[in-house]
Amino acid sequence: MRRDGSEERGVLVLARLRGLDKENEVVQREKEEILRAIAIESKEEGTWGDLCRDNGIAANKRFYLALGIQFMQQMSGEPQLFSP
């Protein structure tokens, strides 16, 4: 819905995915939830540097943990499930 700035196109996609009419209450509720999430995300600001600082939410520890997990997974030598 954010892409192309067209809510209508997004509603049509939601309706097709759910097999419902675009005016259906379920589709409209999901549209509103998505638009609310987009509004919240647009207010959020962050930088790559924020990943290296605690900022009261332990973002730096989470970031380093994620890096470590990915590194260990790559170094484990396990074969890929899907090859390109």
BELKAZI-V484894 format. One record per residue. N is the residue number from 1. RES is the residue in one small letter. OMEGA is omega in radians with two decimals (none if undefined). BURIAL is I if it has 16 or more other C-alpha atoms within 10 Angstrom, else O. Layout:
<<N:RES:OMEGA:BURIAL> <N:RES:OMEGA:BURIAL>>
This chain:
<<1:m:3.11:I> <2:r:3.12:O> <3:r:-3.12:O> <4:d:-3.14:O> <5:g:-3.07:O> <6:s:3.08:O> <7:e:-3.07:O> <8:e:3.13:O> <9:r:3.11:O> <10:g:3.12:I> <11:v:3.11:I> <12:l:3.12:I> <13:v:3.11:O> <14:l:-3.13:I> <15:a:3.13:I> <16:r:3.13:O> <17:l:-3.09:O> <18:r:-3.10:O> <19:g:-3.10:O> <20:l:3.06:O> <21:d:-3.11:O> <22:k:3.11:I> <23:e:-3.12:O> <24:n:-3.10:O> <25:e:-3.13:O> <26:v:3.14:O> <27:v:-3.13:I> <28:q:3.12:I> <29:r:3.13:O> <30:e:3.08:O> <31:k:-3.14:I> <32:e:3.10:O> <33:e:3.13:O> <34:i:3.14:O> <35:l:3.07:O> <36:r:3.13:O> <37:a:3.10:O> <38:i:3.13:O> <39:a:3.12:O> <40:i:-3.13:O> <41:e:-3.12:O> <42:s:3.10:O> <43:k:-3.11:O> <44:e:3.06:O> <45:e:3.11:O> <46:g:3.12:O> <47:t:3.07:O> <48:w:3.12:O> <49:g:3.12:O> <50:d:3.13:O> <51:l:-3.10:I> <52:c:3.12:O> <53:r:-3.11:O> <54:d:3.14:O> <55:n:3.09:O> <56:g:-3.13:O> <57:i:3.13:O> <58:a:-3.14:O> <59:a:-3.11:O> <60:n:3.14:I> <61:k:3.12:O> <62:r:-3.13:O> <63:f:-3.13:O> <64:y:3.07:O> <65:l:3.12:O> <66:a:3.09:O> <67:l:-3.14:O> <68:g:3.13:O> <69:i:3.14:O> <70:q:3.12:O> <71:f:-3.12:O> <72:m:3.13:O> <73:q:3.13:O> <74:q:-3.08:O> <75:m:-3.08:O> <76:s:3.12:O> <77:g:3.11:O> <78:e:3.13:O> <79:p:3.10:O> <80:q:3.09:O> <81:l:-3.10:O> <82:f:3.11:O> <83:s:-3.11:O> <84:p:none:O>>
